[in-house]
Amino acid sequence: MRTRIVKGTMNISSDGDIEFHTFGGDLTFSAGGKNEWTSPQTIVGAYEGGKINEKVLYKDILILRGKRRKGKNMEGKPHLDLMYGDYTEDEKGFEKLWRQIYIENFNHTQNKAFALARANKVVRKISEFCKKTSEKLFEDFKSDIEYYSKGVLEDVAKKMVDTMKTNKSNTYEFSDKRLDIEVNKHSNHINFKNAVINEVKEEIKKFLTIDYAVSNMKITNDGEGILYKKLVDKEIDSPRFPDKMSGLGIMLNDIWAYEIWIKEIKEVIYPWSPNHKFTYLTLNFIYFDHFGLDYPDLEKKRAPSPWIAWDHNIFWEWFVLQHFRGYVPFITKVENSETILL
């Protein structure tokens, strides 16, 4: 429906309410609801023939990120869970893994018998799964991942397994809109997002002008940005998705790295309010995780004692395919945007 005002005036109150006053003429308009995140475009249309004027002030500015970087460990070196083909399917390869598991457990428990039993158990399980063909391992991997992913994300999880089967680079970034949507609805993401938005708004309020605030928040080095310490001080950490059944746990779980960007700040002048500028901020939330395992992950998924059998076959299948058969893991990227009226 087009909006046409023949005669009349329009006032916008300080709280955003719109009032129409006519002078004996016809008034035709369409109006919609308004909430905290709704832009004025949805409230009322423009004058007939009117034009919305937009001016982009800033685009694509990194303002916040965590301590960790995608694809790297805390020392800035390639992360173990993105390594592949680094064990041979022979005594030398099994001995390498045995030694790593033994040291890992002994350092953790200071118990030689426990560490010995654990290392023997891991190598025995790995050697059993090494007897299977890669085709069989992928078939079981794809079947077993159904247990950890239900609903809309089950298909995405299987797609990730298929991606690993054909992937050629451990820097490849996998993304899927369905995964973005499910993360965007998750309470842990919402809480983190709202905390970041509040800090950004406080920064702009503190510096009074957007120009000063943006220049202060902008990351120009390899650091985390001034907002990072504010989040840490308030005990706000990057979101976790430990869901056991939805699929987020197996696909993401602990987000390894994140980046927050100012996607855009723009001023908008609407023809129905030519003397007022509306300023919109769009933030881009990007999460990264690694779809890969390292040998400490085998310990995280272990049974409560080295003498109890594991039932998480998916991790043995995954580890053998990645580290013994050389199938290439990758980086999972999740991206969502939020626009607010400043």
C-alpha positions in Angstrom: 0.0 0.0 0.0 1.3 3.4 -0.9 1.4 6.3 1.6 -0.1 9.6 0.5 -0.5 12.7 2.6 -2.6 15.4 1.0 -2.6 18.0 3.8 -1.3 17.7 7.3 1.7 17.6 9.6 3.6 14.8 11.2 5.4 15.0 14.6 7.8 12.4 16.2 7.9 12.5 20.0 11.0 11.9 22.0 10.0 8.3 22.6 9.4 7.6 18.9 5.6 7.9 18.8 4.3 9.3 15.5 1.4 11.8 15.5 -0.6 12.8 12.4 -2.5 16.1 12.2 -4.7 16.8 9.2 -6.1 20.1 7.9 -9.4 19.0 6.4 -7.7 16.9 3.7 -7.6 13.1 3.1 -5.0 11.1 5.0 -4.1 7.6 3.9 -1.2 5.7 5.6 -0.1 2.2 6.5 1.4 1.6 10.0 3.1 -1.3 11.7 4.2 -2.2 15.2 7.3 -0.9 16.7 9.7 -2.4 19.2 13.2 -1.7 20.4 14.9 -3.2 17.3 12.4 -2.1 14.6 13.6 0.6 12.2 11.2 3.4 11.3 10.9 2.0 7.7 8.4 -0.5 9.2 6.4 2.1 11.0 5.2 4.2 8.1 5.9 4.7 4.5 7.4 7.8 2.9 5.5 10.8 1.4 4.4 10.0 -2.1 7.4 10.5 -4.3 9.7 11.0 -1.3 13.2 9.7 -1.1 15.1 8.1 1.8 18.6 9.5 2.1 21.3 7.2 3.5 24.9 8.1 4.3 27.3 5.3 5.3 29.7 6.6 8.0 31.7 3.5 8.6 32.1 0.0 7.2 33.9 -3.3 8.1 35.8 -2.2 11.3 37.1 -4.9 13.7 36.4 -3.8 17.3 36.6 -7.0 19.4 38.1 -10.5 19.4 39.1 -13.1 21.9 42.6 -14.1 22.9 42.6 -17.1 20.5 43.0 -17.0 16.8 41.3 -19.3 14.3 43.5 -22.2 13.2 46.2 -21.4 15.8 46.9 -22.6 19.4 47.5 -20.2 22.2 51.2 -19.8 21.1 50.2 -18.8 17.6 51.3 -22.1 16.1 49.1 -24.4 14.0 46.6 -26.1 16.2 46.9 -29.8 16.8 43.2 -30.5 16.0 43.8 -29.2 12.5 46.8 -31.6 11.9 46.2 -34.6 9.6 48.1 -37.6 8.4 50.6 -37.2 11.2 50.6 -40.9 12.4 51.6 -43.9 10.4 49.6 -47.1 10.5 52.4 -49.2 11.9 54.3 -49.8 15.2 56.0 -46.4 14.9 52.7 -44.6 14.6 51.0 -46.5 17.4 54.1 -46.0 19.7 54.0 -42.3 19.1 50.3 -42.1 20.1 50.9 -44.5 23.1 53.7 -42.2 24.4 51.5 -39.1 24.1 48.6 -40.6 25.9 50.8 -42.0 28.6 52.5 -38.7 29.3 49.1 -36.9 29.2 47.6 -39.2 31.8 50.7 -39.4 34.0 51.0 -35.6 34.1 47.4 -35.4 35.1 47.3 -38.2 37.7 50.9 -38.9 38.7 49.7 -42.5 38.6 51.9 -44.8 36.4 49.5 -47.8 36.5 46.6 -45.6 35.5 48.6 -43.9 32.7 49.9 -47.3 31.4 46.4 -48.8 31.3 45.0 -45.7 29.6 47.7 -45.6 26.9 47.3 -49.4 26.2 43.5 -49.0 26.0 43.8 -46.1 23.5 46.3 -47.8 21.2 44.2 -51.0 21.3 41.1 -49.2 20.3 42.9 -47.2 17.5 44.5 -50.3 16.1 41.0 -52.0 15.9 39.6 -49.1 14.0 42.6 -49.0 11.7 41.5 -52.4 10.4 38.4 -50.8 8.8 38.5 -49.3 5.4 38.2 -45.5 5.0 34.8 -46.0 3.3 33.5 -48.0 6.2 34.8 -45.5 8.7 33.1 -42.6 6.9 29.9 -44.6 6.7 29.9 -45.3 10.4 31.1 -41.7 11.2 28.1 -40.3 9.3 25.7 -42.7 10.9 27.0 -42.2 14.4 26.8 -38.4 14.2 23.0 -38.8 14.0 23.1 -39.5 17.8 24.7 -36.1 18.4 22.5 -34.1 16.0 18.8 -33.9 15.7 16.3 -31.9 13.7 17.4 -29.2 11.3 21.1 -29.7 12.2 21.3 -33.4 11.5 21.6 -32.7 7.8 24.3 -30.0 8.5 26.3 -32.4 10.6 26.3 -35.0 7.8 27.3 -32.3 5.3 30.3 -31.6 7.5 31.3 -35.2 7.5 31.0 -35.2 3.7 33.1 -32.0 3.5 35.9 -33.7 5.5 35.9 -36.6 3.0 36.7 -34.3 0.1 38.3 -31.3 1.8 41.8 -30.3 0.6 42.8 -27.5 3.0 42.7 -27.2 6.8 42.2 -23.5 6.4 39.0 -24.0 4.5 36.0 -22.3 6.2 32.8 -24.2 6.3 29.5 -22.3 6.8 25.8 -23.1 6.5 22.9 -20.7 7.0 21.0 -23.3 9.0 23.8 -23.4 11.5 23.9 -19.6 11.6 20.1 -19.5 12.4 20.3 -22.1 15.2 23.2 -20.3 16.8 21.4 -17.0 16.5 18.4 -18.5 18.5 20.6 -20.0 21.2 20.4 -18.3 24.6 24.2 -18.3 25.1 24.7 -16.4 21.8 21.9 -14.0 22.7 23.4 -13.3 26.2 26.9 -12.7 24.6 25.4 -10.5 21.8 23.5 -8.3 24.2 26.5 -7.9 26.5 28.6 -6.7 23.5 25.9 -4.4 22.3 25.7 -2.8 25.7 29.4 -2.2 25.8 29.4 -0.7 22.4 26.6 1.6 23.3 28.3 2.6 26.5 31.5 3.4 24.5 29.6 5.7 22.2 27.8 7.3 25.0 31.1 7.9 26.9 32.7 9.6 23.9 29.6 11.5 23.0 30.2 11.2 19.3 30.4 8.1 17.1 33.6 9.3 15.4 35.6 9.3 18.7 34.0 6.1 19.9 34.8 4.2 16.7 38.4 5.4 16.5 38.8 4.3 20.2 37.3 0.9 19.6 39.0 0.1 16.3 41.6 -2.6 16.5 44.8 -1.6 14.7 47.2 -4.3 15.9 47.0 -8.0 16.9 45.3 -7.2 20.1 41.8 -7.9 21.4 40.5 -4.3 21.5 39.4 -2.2 24.5 36.1 -3.9 24.9 37.7 -7.3 25.6 38.8 -6.3 29.1 35.4 -4.8 29.9 33.8 -8.2 29.1 36.4 -10.1 31.1 35.9 -7.8 34.1 32.2 -8.6 33.9 33.0 -12.3 33.6 31.5 -12.5 30.1 33.2 -15.1 28.0 32.8 -16.3 24.5 29.6 -18.4 24.1 29.6 -22.2 24.5 27.2 -24.6 22.9 27.5 -27.9 24.9 24.2 -29.2 23.6 24.4 -33.0 23.6 21.6 -33.7 21.1 20.9 -30.6 18.9 24.1 -30.9 16.9 25.7 -27.7 18.3 27.8 -29.7 20.7 29.4 -31.9 18.1 29.8 -29.1 15.5 30.9 -26.3 17.8 30.9 -26.9 21.5 33.5 -24.4 22.8 33.9 -21.6 20.3 37.7 -21.4 19.7 37.8 -17.8 18.4 35.5 -15.0 17.7 35.5 -11.6 16.0 33.0 -8.7 16.3 32.9 -6.2 13.5 31.1 -3.0 12.9 29.6 -4.0 9.6 28.1 -0.6 9.0 27.1 2.6 10.7 24.8 4.8 8.6 22.7 7.9 9.0 19.2 7.8 7.5 16.9 10.8 6.8 13.3 9.8 6.0 11.1 12.1 4.0 8.5 12.1 6.7 11.1 13.5 9.2 13.5 15.6 7.1 15.0 17.4 10.1 16.0 14.3 12.0 18.8 11.8 11.4 18.4 8.2 12.5 21.7 6.4 13.1 21.9 2.7 12.7 24.7 0.4 13.9 25.1 -3.1 12.4 27.4 -5.5 14.3 28.7 -8.7 12.8 29.3 -11.6 15.2 31.6 -14.2 13.8 32.5 -17.4 15.6 35.2 -19.9 14.6 35.7 -23.5 15.7 37.8 -26.4 14.4 36.1 -29.5 13.0 38.9 -31.7 13.9 40.3 -33.8 16.8 43.7 -34.0 18.5 44.9 -36.7 20.9 43.8 -34.8 24.1 40.3 -35.0 22.7 40.4 -38.7 23.0 41.0 -38.2 26.7 38.1 -35.8 27.0 35.8 -38.4 25.6 37.3 -41.2 27.7 35.4 -43.6 30.0 35.7 -42.8 33.7 38.3 -45.5 34.2 40.8 -47.2 31.7 39.2 -50.5 32.4 35.7 -49.4 31.3 34.9 -49.7 27.6 34.2 -46.6 25.5 30.9 -46.2 23.7 31.8 -43.1 21.7 32.9 -44.9 18.5 32.5 -41.7 16.5 35.7 -40.2 18.0 37.8 -43.3 17.2 36.5 -43.2 13.6 37.1 -39.5 13.3 40.6 -39.7 14.8 41.7 -42.5 12.5 40.3 -40.8 9.4 42.0 -37.5 10.2 45.3 -38.5 11.7 46.1 -42.0 10.3 44.3 -41.7 6.9 45.1 -38.1 6.2 41.5 -36.7 5.7 41.6 -33.0 6.1 39.8 -31.2 8.9 38.6 -27.6 8.5 37.4 -24.4 10.3 33.7 -23.9 11.0 32.5 -20.3 10.6 29.2 -19.0 12.1 28.1 -15.5 11.3 25.2 -13.4 12.4 24.4 -9.7 12.3 22.4 -7.4 14.6 21.2 -3.9 13.7 20.3 -1.4 16.4 19.1 2.2 16.4 21.6 4.4 18.3 
